[in-house]
Amino acid sequence: MRAGYTAIIGESFSEIFLGNSAVLGLPCFTADHETIEKLQSLVEKAPETTIDANIETGAISAGPLKFTASMPTPLRDAFVQGKWDPTMMLMDKFDAVRSVAKTLPYVAGF
């Protein structure tokens, strides 16, 4: 993200990488091997190519290359609904979090 990437497109991702990326707000799309090879070849030949990715539909466009990529439905829904950041979600409902914490013996004391 510090390098300016706003999404990643690949053949597959480990669950831990996928989850960590989502928490950071970096969506990860997957596509088949042949499509990824075409995308890599295009970017190697024309590194200035802009790649657009639509989180809601999975539509990817990179110059003349157009394809549909996927991401796990719960992650896609979280990005579309703006609920990908669990820390922010907790902070938005911090009074409710504090209320629940008071009822937990391991927080409130036994």
N, C-alpha and C positions, 0 to 999 in steps of 0.2 A: 504494500500500500504506500509506503514511503517513496517508492519509485514511481508512483502515479498509476499503478494498475487498479482498475475498479472491478475487475472480474477475471476469472481464470477458466480456460476451456481446455479439457484434457480427456483422455480415455477413461481414467478412473482416479479416485482419490481414496486414501485410507479414511476410516471413520474419524479418527482423531484430527487429521488435517482438515477434513470437511467441517467438523464441528468448530474447531478453532477459527477457521476462516469465517464461518458464519457469525460467530460472536464478534469478530472484528468488522463485520459488515462487508465482507468480500465474498460474493457469490461464486460458486464453482459449478460450471456446466460440464456435462459429459456428452461425448459423441463417439461414434464408432471409429475404429482404427483408420479406415480409408479416408474418412472426412478429416480427421486430425492431421493425417499426412498431407492432404491437400492444403489445409490451413497453414501448416508449417512451411510447406513449399512456397506458398504465396507470400508469407511474411519474410522468408529468407530472400526472395527475389525482389520484394518491394516492402522494405521495413517501415516505410512511411504510411502503409495501409492502415486506415482506421477500421477498427472492429467494433460493431455495435451489437449489443446483446440485450434482448428484451426479457426481463426476468419473468414476467407474467406468461408469455407465450413460448419462450425458449427460442424465438427466432434470432438467428445470428446472421449478420451480414458483414462481409469483409471484401471490399471491392466487388468483383464479379461473383464471388463465392457466397452462396446463400444456403443455409441449412437450419434444421431444428435440432437443438441440443436439449438435454434434460437435466433436472436436479431433483433430489428427493422432494416429494410433494410437501411434507411438513416444512422444509426449509424454504421452498418457493413461497408457500403461503405466509411464512413469517416475514420474508422480505417484502412481499406485496402489501401486507398489513402493517408494516413498520414495526414488527415485534421481534426483530432479530437480536436485539441487545438486552439480555436478561438483567444486567445491572441497571440499565435505565428503567426497565419495567419494574424492578423492585423499588427503585427510588421514587417512581411515580406513585406507588402504592405503599410508601414507607410506613404510614400510620397503620395500615392493615398488617404489614409485616411485623411491626412492633407489637401489635395486639396479639397476633398468633404466638410470637416469641414468648410473651408473658405466660402463656398457657403450657409451654413446653418445660417439663421438669429439668431437662439437661441445660436449659437456658436460665429459667427462673429459680432453679434450686429444687432439690428433692425434699 
